[in-house]
Amino acid sequence: MNPFNIETPAWMSDARCAEIGGEPFFEEVGASSRQAIAICHSCPVREQCLQYALDNHEAWGLWGGLLPLQRQQLKKGAA
């Protein structure tokens, strides 16, 4: 259920993180993201997830297998 009535993209229901919950993808700073990254790399919607994060300027969490700093570097490289 979506308590904020925010429309979510259809691909999100196919994401591997939807099966296990989002907590491992929003770890505290300094915590290991290794397990979450491995899950992302096997996700069928990884590319859509990454593009969503880039398009929406997501500053927190692991999206599309990339951490915030990695996404920033990717954006700078594309500019």
Contacts in CASP RR format, 6 or more apart in sequence:
PFRMAT RR
TARGET T0000
AUTHOR 0000-0000-0000
METHOD contacts of the structure
MODEL  1
MNPFNIETPAWMSDARCAEIGGEPFFEEVGASSRQAIAICHSCPVREQCL
QYALDNHEAWGLWGGLLPLQRQQLKKGAA
2 8 0 8 1.000
9 48 0 8 1.000
9 52 0 8 1.000
11 45 0 8 1.000
11 48 0 8 1.000
11 49 0 8 1.000
12 18 0 8 1.000
12 45 0 8 1.000
14 44 0 8 1.000
14 45 0 8 1.000
15 43 0 8 1.000
15 45 0 8 1.000
15 49 0 8 1.000
16 39 0 8 1.000
16 40 0 8 1.000
16 42 0 8 1.000
16 43 0 8 1.000
16 44 0 8 1.000
17 24 0 8 1.000
17 25 0 8 1.000
17 36 0 8 1.000
17 39 0 8 1.000
17 40 0 8 1.000
17 43 0 8 1.000
20 39 0 8 1.000
24 33 0 8 1.000
24 35 0 8 1.000
24 36 0 8 1.000
24 39 0 8 1.000
24 62 0 8 1.000
25 36 0 8 1.000
25 40 0 8 1.000
25 61 0 8 1.000
25 62 0 8 1.000
25 63 0 8 1.000
26 60 0 8 1.000
26 61 0 8 1.000
26 62 0 8 1.000
27 33 0 8 1.000
27 36 0 8 1.000
27 61 0 8 1.000
27 62 0 8 1.000
33 62 0 8 1.000
33 67 0 8 1.000
36 62 0 8 1.000
36 65 0 8 1.000
37 62 0 8 1.000
37 65 0 8 1.000
40 46 0 8 1.000
40 49 0 8 1.000
40 62 0 8 1.000
40 64 0 8 1.000
40 65 0 8 1.000
41 65 0 8 1.000
43 49 0 8 1.000
43 64 0 8 1.000
46 64 0 8 1.000
46 65 0 8 1.000
47 64 0 8 1.000
49 63 0 8 1.000
49 64 0 8 1.000
49 65 0 8 1.000
50 63 0 8 1.000
50 64 0 8 1.000
50 65 0 8 1.000
50 66 0 8 1.000
50 71 0 8 1.000
52 58 0 8 1.000
52 63 0 8 1.000
53 63 0 8 1.000
53 64 0 8 1.000
53 66 0 8 1.000
53 71 0 8 1.000
54 71 0 8 1.000
54 74 0 8 1.000
54 75 0 8 1.000
58 68 0 8 1.000
58 71 0 8 1.000
59 68 0 8 1.000
60 68 0 8 1.000
61 67 0 8 1.000
61 68 0 8 1.000
63 71 0 8 1.000
66 74 0 8 1.000
END
